[in-house]
Every structure is written in structure tokens, then in C-alpha cells.
Amino acid sequence: MRYTLSFIIFFFFLEISSASTTYLSFNIEEAIKKDIKIQVRKENSEAFLMYNIQLNEENQVTSAFDLKSSQFVNITYNNKEFILFIEPSDDFTVSFNANNFINSIAFKGKGAENNILLYEYKKLLPQEKTWEYTNAHLSTQIPLSLYKKAGFDSPSTYYKELEKNHLSLLEKVQVLKDNNNAHQSIISYINKDLEYNNETHKIAYLIINKDKMGPGDYTRLAEHYKVQKSVNFLSDEIMHHPAYLNYAIAYAHYLFLPNFDESKADELMYYNNIDKNMGGQTRYFLLYQLLKQVYFEEGTADLAMKKYAKYKKDCPYPQYIEELDNIYKHILLDIPEVDAPNFTFYDESGNIKSLDSYKGQVVYISFWAHWCKPCINGFKKSGPLRAELKKMGVVLLNVSIDEDDYLWKNAMEQHDIKGINVRGNDIPELKQLYQLNTIPAYFIINKNGKFAYLSDEANRDVKAEFQDLINE
């Protein structure tokens, strides 16, 4: 019996053909769970769609869909992620043992040869844990074995062995390619995986030994061992290749290493380095990641205030602009002055008040919740500035969207949040009025009850701008 799920997958555009019905079947031995997730990227977007299909009693399932192009598709089963390559009119079965995935995976049917080559290649790679390096909220993955070697080996020993292992892997992969009549896209995928993993591993030595080197050491080693000599940042078509993205982030770290300071992650310097030294879609993707991640992790819009106006003007990729607009639309520039919607809230004593009661004063609204880590981080990081604004007469109105009164008050006490702390009355309506798709969210209301906005000058004086609003 075939269980059918119809959908169109948009993940990695390869070639156009007429739509054909394609069948993908799963047969899992010693199944641990019944659900299989298929993750697909929305066309021209960084957002994902997720589809669930369910195994039957025999731990089998077949999905059918109309496909116009060849695709790489992300599959998740029991927290293990893997990819499949599918062409229009393919009809093949994926079989594996849930307790021994990589060594048991097998393919049968039309389209099997492509995935056989893909997973024969993956079996050549060490199955090991990775070490994650994070700075400026950007993370890159490095094999744990290389992390350990780089900490002990001299540069000559490390890079000599890295090159030896890379050449050996190239030879083994060539044998696989010669013995398999696979689609050219699979060959291209594997070639890029080899190239960009190797480039990431070159950078890894510099990252891991950053505390032992000065700025001149980075340049000398990079030149001597040809770090970054074979890279092209203009290849938009590989933007969603995981090895390439991991490498691109590693390169962003590499650019920052001469200015590395353990006490801080300078997101602005990262931004400027990427903007100056990287090209193509890669540049705008990483800048988009910085603008987004800094906001979500720190709860502040400082980087966006300095950079987003120019980014929006220059960026030719509308999917990044659309998502960042959704995040920053309440606090960015050039938005007409409009009335701030009135809403009601409970104060700490349980009394109901409204935003209108603060007319005639400048109000700085912070929407937050007890579970929102970036919200809490934002309160802490902006503490000194908030204290100054309060002295100036700015109303710091911290509006919780927690549904539970106890959780709200407990979070206030735990984190000592300065200002006027209130909890929204009709929270669903409040979310709609202020389009609170994400938090933290910040709004400035002038004395006339209208939205106000700060400038985007790099060296702007925030206190002076608030003072201008007070003096209006």
C-alpha cells in the first residue's frame, strides 16, 4: 500500500524539466520513531517548510509528489539529518537500520545510483564529533580530531598531514566516480564538499591557535600555506551547500583574527570585514546573519541602526530584505510619523492603566517575556543607558506579554528590570496591534503619542536624540 504526500520541494535549484510524479519510499529496520521530517527551503527565501510523514505498522511509507527540477532534500529521522538527491520521475526506496544509519543505508530503484555514490562518499569521511567555534554569534564546525591536532602540532606538521589526507581522499573519490554512472550534480556536490571542507580545515589551525599568534603570524602562515587561494565568493548557486556555508563563516572569523580580543566580540568589525573582503551573495547572506543574530542574541538593534539603511539599499537579494524588515520594521528609519495604538495593561499592583496616560511624555516601550533570553540580555546590556534616559525624564515602559502573572513577577525580581514594569491586558490584541511576531521589540513614542525613530549615523548620540524628543 502506498501512503501519498503531495508537495513541491524548493531547496537547491539545478535544472528545469517538465513536472513528473516522483516516488520516495522509506523502509526502516528497528525503527525507533514513526515520523520522518522532510525539510524544504521556500523558494527565494531563507525560511523553511517542514513536512511530516508517518511509517505504517511495517515501518514503511511512500510519498509521492510532482517535481519540476532535480533537488537535494533534507530528511530528519530520530534527530539524525541526511540529504537525498531526487530527479523528476525517480522511484526509489531508502532502507536503513535506525541503530546503524551510515553503515546500513541502501537504495533501490530508479534514482538509486545517485544516492549510492553520495553515501559511498560519506562513508569515506570520518564519523566523528565536531568542535564549534563561535564569535559575533556566527559559528563554524571543525572536526574534533583536527581541533586536537592543531593544538599540539606545528604548522608544518599540521598542514603537511592535512594535504596528504586531502589528496588521499581525492583519489578514493575518483575511484567511486569512475565506477558509478551518477548525475553530474552529485559529482559537483561532492567536489564542492571536498574543496570547502579542506579550506575550512586550513583556517581551523589559525582559529585554534589564535591566542599564540600575533597579527603578522596570521598573514605569514596564510601566505605560506595558501589559505584562501582557491576560493570564489561569487558562486551564488552553492549558497546552500553546508560545507560552503561552514567555510564562509570560518573565513569571516579568519578576517577578524588579527584583531582578536578575548574580552569582546566586535560585531561591527565583523560586519565591516565581511562587507569589504567578501563578494556575491555570500557577502549579503553573512551580513544578514549578523544583523539578525545580534538582535536575537543580545536584544539590541545597535548594529542595524548603524548599517541596515545602507544594507537595504545595496542588497540585491529580496529574501534577506523581507526577513530583516519583519524584524526591524518598528525601529528603522524613514517611516512616516503615525499614532501609536493605545493599549491597556496591568501594573505591579494589579491596576489597569493605558498607554494614553503617558501622553505629554516621551515613552520607550520594551516588549518582552520571562522566557526570552535576548530580552533579558538587552535589559542588562542597556542598563547604564536606560538609567541615564530615566534621569532625563524618559518613561521606560517594560511591557510583558507573559500570560502568567507569577512568571512575569518572578522574572522581574530575578533580573531586577529597571523602569515601569507592566503586563499586557489583552495580549492577543496587543500582539496584533504592534505586530509582535518576534521579541524583543522596542518602540519610541513622542509626547504627541506618535512613533519616533532614531538616526542611523554610526556615531549618533542617543541621549541627545532623546533630549530633542523631550524638548519638542
Secondary structure as the mmCIF struct_conf table of DSSP 4:
data_model
#
loop_
_struct_conf.conf_type_id
_struct_conf.id
_struct_conf.beg_label_comp_id
_struct_conf.beg_label_asym_id
_struct_conf.beg_label_seq_id
_struct_conf.end_label_comp_id
_struct_conf.end_label_asym_id
_struct_conf.end_label_seq_id
BEND BEND1 PHE A 11 PHE A 12
STRN STRN1 ILE A 16 GLU A 29
TURN_TY1_P TURN_TY1_P1 GLU A 30 GLU A 30
BEND BEND2 ILE A 32 ILE A 32
BEND BEND3 LYS A 34 LYS A 34
STRN STRN2 ASP A 35 ARG A 41
HELX_LH_PP_P HELX_LH_PP_P1 LYS A 42 LYS A 42
TURN_TY1_P TURN_TY1_P2 GLU A 43 ASN A 44
BEND BEND4 SER A 45 GLU A 46
STRN STRN3 PHE A 48 GLN A 54
TURN_TY1_P TURN_TY1_P3 GLU A 57 GLU A 58
BEND BEND5 ASN A 59 ASN A 59
STRN STRN4 GLN A 60 SER A 69
STRN STRN5 GLN A 71 TYR A 77
TURN_TY1_P TURN_TY1_P4 ASN A 78 ASN A 79
STRN STRN6 LYS A 80 ILE A 86
TURN_TY1_P TURN_TY1_P5 PRO A 88 SER A 89
STRN STRN7 ASP A 91 ASN A 97
TURN_TY1_P TURN_TY1_P6 ALA A 98 ASN A 99
BEND BEND6 ASN A 100 ASN A 100
HELX_RH_AL_P HELX_RH_AL_P1 PHE A 101 SER A 104
STRN STRN8 ALA A 106 LYS A 110
TURN_TY1_P TURN_TY1_P7 GLY A 111 GLY A 111
HELX_RH_AL_P HELX_RH_AL_P2 ALA A 112 LEU A 124
BEND BEND7 LEU A 125 LEU A 125
STRN STRN9 THR A 130 ASN A 135
TURN_TY1_P TURN_TY1_P8 ALA A 136 HIS A 137
STRN STRN10 LEU A 138 PRO A 143
HELX_RH_AL_P HELX_RH_AL_P3 LEU A 144 PHE A 152
BEND BEND8 ASP A 153 ASP A 153
HELX_RH_AL_P HELX_RH_AL_P4 PRO A 155 ASP A 178
TURN_TY1_P TURN_TY1_P9 ASN A 179 ASN A 179
HELX_RH_AL_P HELX_RH_AL_P5 GLN A 184 ILE A 208
TURN_TY1_P TURN_TY1_P10 ASN A 209 ASN A 209
HELX_RH_3T_P HELX_RH_3T_P1 LYS A 210 LYS A 212
HELX_RH_AL_P HELX_RH_AL_P6 PRO A 215 HIS A 224
TURN_TY1_P TURN_TY1_P11 TYR A 225 SER A 230
TURN_TY1_P TURN_TY1_P12 PHE A 233 LEU A 234
HELX_RH_3T_P HELX_RH_3T_P2 ASP A 236 ILE A 238
TURN_TY1_P TURN_TY1_P13 MET A 239 HIS A 240
HELX_RH_AL_P HELX_RH_AL_P7 PRO A 242 PHE A 256
HELX_RH_3T_P HELX_RH_3T_P3 LEU A 257 ASN A 259
TURN_TY1_P TURN_TY1_P14 GLU A 262 SER A 263
HELX_RH_AL_P HELX_RH_AL_P8 GLU A 267 ASN A 277
HELX_RH_AL_P HELX_RH_AL_P9 GLY A 280 GLU A 298
HELX_RH_AL_P HELX_RH_AL_P10 ASP A 302 ASP A 314
HELX_RH_AL_P HELX_RH_AL_P11 PRO A 318 TYR A 328
TURN_TY1_P TURN_TY1_P15 LYS A 329 ILE A 331
BEND BEND9 LEU A 333 ASP A 334
HELX_LH_PP_P HELX_LH_PP_P2 ILE A 335 GLU A 337
STRN STRN11 ASP A 339 ASP A 339
HELX_LH_PP_P HELX_LH_PP_P3 ALA A 340 ASN A 342
STRN STRN12 THR A 344 TYR A 346
TURN_TY1_P TURN_TY1_P16 GLU A 348 SER A 349
BEND BEND10 GLY A 350 GLY A 350
STRN STRN13 ILE A 352 SER A 354
HELX_RH_3T_P HELX_RH_3T_P4 LEU A 355 TYR A 358
TURN_TY1_P TURN_TY1_P17 LYS A 359 GLY A 360
BEND BEND11 GLN A 361 GLN A 361
STRN STRN14 VAL A 363 TRP A 368
TURN_TY1_P TURN_TY1_P18 HIS A 370 TRP A 371
HELX_RH_AL_P HELX_RH_AL_P12 LYS A 373 LYS A 381
TURN_TY1_P TURN_TY1_P19 SER A 382 SER A 382
HELX_RH_AL_P HELX_RH_AL_P13 GLY A 383 MET A 392
TURN_TY1_P TURN_TY1_P20 GLY A 393 GLY A 393
STRN STRN15 VAL A 395 SER A 400
BEND BEND12 GLU A 403 GLU A 403
HELX_RH_AL_P HELX_RH_AL_P14 ASP A 405 HIS A 415
TURN_TY1_P TURN_TY1_P21 ASP A 416 ASP A 416
BEND BEND13 GLY A 419 GLY A 419
STRN STRN16 ILE A 420 GLY A 424
BEND BEND14 ASN A 425 ASP A 426
HELX_RH_AL_P HELX_RH_AL_P15 ILE A 427 LEU A 433
TURN_TY1_P TURN_TY1_P22 TYR A 434 GLN A 435
BEND BEND15 ASN A 437 PRO A 440
STRN STRN17 ALA A 441 ILE A 445
TURN_TY1_P TURN_TY1_P23 LYS A 447 ASN A 448
BEND BEND16 GLY A 449 GLY A 449
STRN STRN18 LYS A 450 LYS A 450
STRN STRN19 PHE A 451 ALA A 452
TURN_TY1_P TURN_TY1_P24 ALA A 458 ASN A 459
HELX_RH_AL_P HELX_RH_AL_P16 VAL A 462 ASN A 471
#
